[in-house]
Amino acid sequence: MKVIILAAGYATRLYPLTLTQPKPLLQVAGKPMVDYVLENLAPIPGIDRVYIVTNAKFANTFQAWADHHRATESNLEFTIVNDGSTDDSNKLGAIGDLNLVLERENLDDDLIVVAGDNLFNQSLADFGTFCKARQEVVLGVYDVGSLDQAKKYGVVDVDSTGRIVSFVEKPANPASTQIGIALYFYPKKTLPLIRQYVAEGNNPDQPGRLIQWLYPRQPVFTWAVPGIWYDIGSKETLEEANRIFSRK
């Protein structure tokens, strides 16, 4: 199984913090936020390589981080994939970056795809167990507990089996507080559909759009993320996450 970490954004809302440092490497409670991603994915058996797709501005920064992480933190193998973009005007978008890794690295394996700015505080081992048993596309979901908060995300509705029956991006009137987050499982058999999505000229940005396109075509199931989850999109959420994670 392979992991792809999406980390090619420029995080302009966090300037000046992200002028010289990519958002996933900003520290939360003393360590880079991407370290939390890896720590909580680590208990999933069978992961043999992590691909971090980033931009031309930060590719060397991520390579230095990966070299240090491999030497001091884990035995994971890392590949840094430079998408060649230099700013928001020529970026490929999250789905474009995902497709780039598939093509450039000739991937033909089950994939976990996760945004590098997602912050988890509990193990994702059960996510791996669930995905291995299902062998269908799985979307991580989280209850934000507020309809107002839900308006900022993709709101998910499921049937009695946990299969998605509705996925509405940033609804004006959310039907629930359960949102899809940037944590995905794509079994090997579904990789051609990712290539098809891009080849048809669909919007390559925002990874939830791929789920929106997929769920009417084939089963997409959900898995509820436990504990605390943060999507670090602003200085305010970064400060809040620092406070919460420092309490441990």
Protein Blocks (a to p, Z undefined) as FASTA:
>chain_A
ZZdddfkbgolmlpcklmmocfklpceehiafklmmmmmmmmpghiabdcddddfklmmm
mmmmmmmmmmmmmmcdcddddehiabfklcgbjmlmmmmmmmmnopabddddddfkbccf
bdfklmmmmmmmnopacdddddehiaklmmmmccddddfkopafbdcehifbdfbfcdcd
ddddddfklmmmmmmmmmnopafehjklmmmmmmmmpccdddddehjddddfbfklmmmm
mmmmmmZZ
